Amino acid sequence: MKPETMWLIIGFGGQALFSARFLIQWISSERAKKSVIPEAFWWCSIGGAMVLLSYAIYRQDPVFILGQSVGFIIYGRNLQLLHHERKRLAALQQDSGPES
């Protein structure tokens, strides 16, 4: 397989992964009957951005490189916020404990 063909496959794969996050978000929102952004959305964002960034670097496209690079900060921060929220809720549950 030619390197150019391989990189096209990688680029389309990254775009598919990146786009899958919207399907995940839509399904989660429909199930909850309200707007929901699940953790999987952010993981797909990071995975898709990582693959697309690799593709953009290979293509030497500075606009695409910048666009994909900035997203990592946003996606990582949202995962960090989710992690802190989980810890906070776990601490609240532990503090309240079973009623005697």
C-alpha positions as CSV (number, residue, x, y, z in Angstrom):
1,M,0.0,0.0,0.0
2,K,1.3,3.4,-0.9
3,P,2.0,5.8,2.0
4,E,-0.5,8.3,0.5
5,T,-3.3,5.7,0.4
6,M,-2.4,4.7,4.0
7,W,-2.6,8.3,5.2
8,L,-5.9,8.8,3.4
9,I,-7.3,5.8,5.3
10,I,-5.9,7.2,8.6
11,G,-7.4,10.6,7.8
12,F,-10.9,9.2,7.1
13,G,-10.6,6.9,10.1
14,G,-9.8,9.9,12.3
15,Q,-12.7,11.8,10.9
16,A,-15.1,8.9,11.5
17,L,-14.0,8.6,15.1
18,F,-14.3,12.4,15.6
19,S,-17.8,12.3,14.0
20,A,-18.9,9.4,16.1
21,R,-18.9,11.6,19.2
22,F,-21.9,13.4,17.8
23,L,-23.8,10.2,17.4
24,I,-22.9,9.2,20.9
25,Q,-24.1,12.6,22.2
26,W,-27.4,12.4,20.3
27,I,-28.2,8.9,21.4
28,S,-27.4,9.8,25.1
29,S,-29.6,12.9,24.9
30,E,-32.5,11.0,23.3
31,R,-32.4,8.4,26.0
32,A,-32.2,11.0,28.8
33,K,-34.8,13.2,27.1
34,K,-32.5,16.2,27.7
35,S,-29.2,17.4,26.4
36,V,-26.4,15.2,27.7
37,I,-22.7,15.1,26.9
38,P,-21.4,11.7,28.0
39,E,-17.7,10.9,28.9
40,A,-17.4,8.8,25.7
41,F,-18.0,12.0,23.7
42,W,-14.8,13.5,25.2
43,W,-12.8,10.3,24.7
44,C,-13.9,10.2,21.0
45,S,-13.0,13.9,20.7
46,I,-9.5,13.2,22.0
47,G,-9.0,10.0,19.9
48,G,-10.4,11.6,16.7
49,A,-8.3,14.8,17.3
50,M,-5.2,12.7,17.8
51,V,-5.6,10.8,14.6
52,L,-6.6,13.9,12.6
53,L,-3.7,15.8,14.1
54,S,-1.3,13.1,12.9
55,Y,-2.9,13.3,9.5
56,A,-2.6,17.1,9.5
57,I,1.0,17.0,10.4
58,Y,1.7,14.5,7.6
59,R,-0.1,16.8,5.2
60,Q,1.8,19.8,6.7
61,D,-1.4,21.8,6.9
62,P,-0.9,24.5,9.5
63,V,-4.6,25.5,9.7
64,F,-5.7,21.9,10.3
65,I,-2.8,21.4,12.8
66,L,-3.8,24.4,14.9
67,G,-7.5,23.5,14.8
68,Q,-6.9,20.0,16.1
69,S,-4.2,21.0,18.6
70,V,-6.4,23.6,20.4
71,G,-9.2,21.0,20.9
72,F,-7.0,18.9,23.2
73,I,-7.1,21.6,25.9
74,I,-10.9,21.7,25.8
75,Y,-11.4,17.9,25.7
76,G,-8.9,17.3,28.4
77,R,-10.4,19.9,30.7
78,N,-13.9,18.4,30.3
79,L,-12.6,15.0,31.2
80,Q,-10.8,16.6,34.3
81,L,-14.1,18.2,35.3
82,L,-16.0,14.9,35.0
83,H,-13.3,13.2,37.1
84,H,-13.5,15.9,39.8
85,E,-17.3,15.7,39.8
86,R,-17.2,11.9,40.3
87,K,-14.8,12.3,43.2
88,R,-17.0,14.9,44.7
89,L,-20.2,12.8,44.4
90,A,-18.3,9.7,45.8
91,A,-17.2,11.8,48.8
92,L,-20.8,13.0,49.4
93,Q,-22.1,9.4,49.3
94,Q,-19.4,8.3,51.7
95,D,-20.1,11.1,54.1
96,S,-23.8,10.5,54.2
97,G,-23.3,6.8,54.6
98,P,-26.2,4.4,55.4
99,E,-28.7,5.7,57.8
100,S,-28.9,3.8,61.1
